[in-house]
Amino acid sequence: MRRLPISIQDFAELRQEGYLYVDKTEQIHALLQTGKLLFLARPRRFGKSLLITTLREIFRGNQELFQGLWIEDKLSWEAYPVLLLNFNDIDYREQTLAAALDQYVDRLAAQAAVRLTSGDYKSKFLELIVQLSETQKVVLLVDEYDKPITDLLENDAKVEEHIGTLKNLYSVLKSTQADHIHFALFTGVSKYGKLSVFSDLNNLLDITLDRRFATLLGYTEPELATYFGEYLARLALTQGIEQAELLERVRFWYDGYSWDGTNRLYVPYSTLILFEQQTFGNHWFATATPSFLLKLLRLQKLPAYELEAIDADTTFMDSADVDQISIQTLLFQTGYLTVKRLHFSAFGEPIYTLGYPNYEVQQAFQRHLLADYLNVSTGRISASILNRLQKALHAQDVEAFINILKSVFAAIPNTLFLAKEAYYHSVFYLLLNLLGFTIDVEQLTNRGRIDAVLELQNIIYIIEFKLSTAKIALEQIRNRGYAVAYQNRGKPILLLGIAFDTEQRNLADWQSEQV
């Protein structure tokens, strides 16, 4: 078996050392025919850096590295001077970004044996491009363009400073792109700095949602079977299951990312770690806890259940204003939500339905979100509480279920409570999702909107929350005929009205009946 390219981001190293490579060069070739100045956003650890270094070797004319790949005989392999700006290598925390860029451009010039005479980073960058392009136009590759912004999103002053510095740097491309630039690609996690940073580049083509490049990064299921067949067989043996069942499990955990609503992709990092360690787990999620996003969710008081089945148009998806960006847009751009479905309005405008991509992201994010709601560490959300809730629901023991919920709410600090049903809904919703049940929150019927529908193998719960009384909650379920839509499922239906007491900050009362 070929070695797995875990954390190998340099294409030359990957090929020379014999690591496994999923051939994406046919799509890369199409990319090169698409435009001169391109922009691509993808979540972290999705292969952006490998794409950048692959392009570097293509434009250096290193055909020998592409032997056996689709693109091997499709290019003239003409060599160009290549400038690669990797913001992972720029230290802007101990000094200003301007000072860091000044040093970085000096380093790039030294590597290219170019002697600079200009005084500041912008002038040096311009001079470097002009000098390098004296014999052949320059290829500019920028990796993680937005890192100086995303790293400091909680510091408004620094974000504005860095946007200004980056805009100043890239403004030189306006005057150089015609005569000095052959090709440029900017990659990053987000779009929320794009409009500000690249405001002078009005012909920058954004291919993030371009359906032609929906599978450029990430692994498709056919690619998984073709390139990782031996690893799948070994993992099936380790897990003690048939390969078909294993593939279903891998799909459940790590598949699901999409930028066109049709093609589904496996997370490269999680997939590689799975095959290396032979263990399912939160591999991608564990590399960076989204603490800032959780804080923003709390500040915006957004109910947890409003992070699923979100319909968004292109304006929403392309939101690039750091000050006005919505949390849902931010979650999409950073990889915690993905395109579940693409449809079109009556006028042909694309409408994207967003949701969690897979089990890894959903359960890990919701566990962190619940911990944030409860003001405890994720480790404090004990498996015993979740197991007890699960057993109570399966046994249809509503009293035990309510008592466990009461113990959870009793432990929440008073300062966190909001006198709104949405807060209670969110905690309830997150708890039940972590149990692995199918739960629909705010389910719409022709008679009204049900607060929650919980479907188990042996029973369906229809639940209504109120800040008044459990009696009123139960009467609403009855009077509006919420159960009618579920009576053809062949399962008993239990109606459950729950009342919250904002003064006691806990569940006050409940009533139930079976239909």
ZIVENNOR-V853583 format. One line per field, one symbol per residue. phi: phi as a letter, one per 20 degrees, with the letter a starting at -180 (. if undefined). A space follows every 10 residues. Layout:
phi=???
//
This chain:
phi=.fffefmede fffgffemff cefdffffff gfeeaecccc dbffldofff fffffgffff mefffdfneg egddcelfec fdddedffed edeebfffff fgfffgffff feldeedfec gfffffffff ffefdbfedd cddlgegfef fcgedgffgf ffffffffff ffffedffdc deabcdcaec dfdffffdfe dfdfeedgdf ffdfdfcndf fgffffedgf ffffffffem cfffffffff fffceofbcc mdfdcefgff fffgffemcf aefffffaff ffffffgffe leggfeecle eceffffegc egfdfeffff fffenecbee bcccffenff ddedaffafg ffffffffff gffelcfffe efffffffff ffffelefff gffffgffff efggfefcec fgffgfffff gffffneecd dlfecfdqde fbcdddfdad ddccdbedcf fffffffffe mffgfdfeem cfddecdcdd dffflafeab cbbdc
//
